[in-house]
Amino acid sequence: MDDSGPVSRAMEDDHRRLDAILARVEAAGLAPGPLYDEFRAGLLRHMWVEEHDLMPKVRLSAPSVGKILDRLHSDHGALTALLVPVPTPGILATIRAILAPHNRIEEEPGGLYSLCEGEPSLECAPVIPLRACSEGPQALAYCRRALRRVGIEPLF
């Protein structure tokens, strides 16, 4: 973990918290419920902070990182789509496959978080309302299309 400042610490701690919740979801089974909803709400809130607070400021202050921000934005879209259907082992594997490199990009020196020190973070984010997970082939087809649009091959 980079200890450059409070934004890095808060956001990196939130990565660990979300990883731990996801591990508990996988250990407890895949049925949607309060634990999976905690993960979904936490991940959506985390991405909200990045999209609405951190990334716009970085685009203005460090335009040279535009391609990295575009990649992170695409990942956020894919992750949001993956939170729509009822979770399956493949969906959770795809979430993990996106989050591992995504989090590294945000946390590395010169990454999103180090460029945002001094800016507000999770404390300012709203609670994101959730809808129930969608069941059926339409939700899975939607996810597959959304992932392929951003160059990610689904693991389900």
C-alpha positions in Angstrom: 0.0 0.0 0.0 1.3 3.5 -0.9 1.1 5.7 2.1 1.3 9.0 0.2 -1.8 10.5 1.9 -5.3 10.2 3.2 -7.0 9.7 -0.1 -4.7 6.8 -1.1 -5.1 5.2 2.4 -8.9 5.6 2.4 -9.4 4.3 -1.1 -6.9 1.4 -0.8 -8.4 0.4 2.5 -11.8 0.3 0.8 -10.3 -2.0 -1.9 -9.2 -4.4 0.9 -12.6 -4.1 2.6 -14.4 -4.9 -0.7 -12.1 -7.8 -1.5 -12.8 -9.2 2.0 -16.5 -8.9 1.5 -16.3 -10.6 -1.9 -14.3 -13.5 -0.4 -17.0 -13.9 2.3 -19.7 -13.9 -0.5 -17.8 -16.7 -2.3 -17.3 -18.7 0.9 -21.0 -18.3 1.9 -22.4 -19.3 -1.5 -23.7 -17.3 -4.4 -27.3 -16.5 -3.4 -28.1 -12.8 -3.6 -28.7 -11.4 -0.1 -27.4 -8.9 2.4 -23.8 -9.9 2.1 -23.7 -9.6 -1.7 -25.8 -6.4 -1.5 -23.1 -5.0 0.9 -20.5 -5.8 -1.7 -22.6 -4.3 -4.6 -23.4 -1.1 -2.7 -19.8 -0.7 -1.5 -18.4 -1.2 -5.0 -20.9 1.2 -6.6 -20.2 3.8 -3.9 -16.4 3.4 -4.4 -16.7 3.8 -8.2 -19.0 6.8 -7.7 -16.2 8.6 -5.7 -13.8 7.8 -8.5 -16.1 8.9 -11.3 -17.7 12.0 -9.8 -14.9 13.3 -7.6 -11.4 12.0 -8.3 -11.3 11.4 -12.1 -12.8 14.8 -13.2 -10.2 16.6 -11.1 -7.3 14.5 -12.4 -8.5 15.1 -16.0 -8.1 18.8 -15.4 -4.9 18.7 -13.5 -3.1 15.9 -15.3 -4.5 15.5 -18.8 -1.6 13.3 -19.8 -3.3 10.4 -17.9 -6.4 10.5 -20.1 -5.9 7.0 -21.5 -5.5 5.5 -18.0 -8.7 7.3 -16.9 -10.5 6.0 -20.0 -9.5 2.5 -19.1 -10.6 2.9 -15.5 -13.9 4.3 -16.7 -14.5 1.3 -19.0 -13.7 -1.0 -16.2 -16.3 0.8 -14.0 -18.9 0.3 -16.8 -18.1 -3.4 -17.0 -18.2 -3.9 -13.2 -21.5 -2.0 -13.0 -23.0 -4.4 -15.6 -21.7 -7.4 -13.7 -23.6 -6.3 -10.6 -27.0 -6.6 -12.4 -27.5 -10.3 -12.7 -27.7 -12.9 -9.9 -24.1 -13.8 -9.1 -22.6 -17.0 -10.5 -19.0 -18.4 -10.1 -18.2 -17.0 -13.6 -19.5 -13.6 -12.8 -17.5 -13.4 -9.6 -14.4 -14.6 -11.4 -14.9 -11.9 -14.0 -15.3 -9.3 -11.3 -12.1 -10.4 -9.7 -10.3 -10.5 -13.1 -11.2 -6.9 -13.7 -10.5 -5.7 -10.2 -7.0 -7.1 -9.8 -5.3 -5.0 -12.5 -7.8 -2.1 -12.1 -6.9 -1.7 -8.4 -3.2 -1.9 -9.2 -3.5 1.0 -11.7 -5.3 3.1 -9.2 -2.9 2.4 -6.3 0.5 2.5 -8.0 2.8 5.6 -7.7 1.5 8.1 -10.2 -1.8 6.3 -10.3 -5.3 7.9 -9.7 -5.0 8.0 -5.9 -1.6 9.6 -5.7 -2.8 12.3 -8.1 -5.8 13.1 -5.8 -4.2 13.8 -2.4 -6.0 16.5 -0.6 -9.3 15.9 -2.3 -12.4 14.5 -0.6 -13.1 10.8 -0.8 -15.6 8.2 0.5 -16.9 10.3 3.4 -18.5 12.6 0.8 -20.1 9.9 -1.3 -23.8 9.2 -1.2 -25.2 5.8 -0.4 -26.1 4.2 -3.7 -29.6 2.6 -3.8 -29.8 -1.0 -5.1 -32.3 -2.9 -7.1 -32.6 -6.6 -6.8 -30.3 -8.7 -8.9 -31.9 -9.7 -12.2 -32.5 -13.3 -13.1 -32.6 -14.9 -16.4 -30.7 -15.1 -19.7 -31.4 -11.4 -20.6 -29.3 -10.1 -17.7 -26.4 -12.4 -18.6 -26.6 -11.4 -22.2 -26.6 -7.8 -21.3 -23.5 -8.4 -19.2 -21.7 -10.2 -21.9 -22.4 -7.4 -24.5 -21.3 -4.7 -22.0 -18.0 -6.6 -21.3 -17.2 -7.3 -24.9 -17.8 -3.6 -25.8 -14.9 -2.7 -23.6 -12.7 -5.6 -24.7 -13.2 -7.9 -21.7 -14.0 -11.6 -22.4 -16.6 -12.8 -19.8 -15.7 -15.8 -17.7 -19.3 -17.1 -17.7 
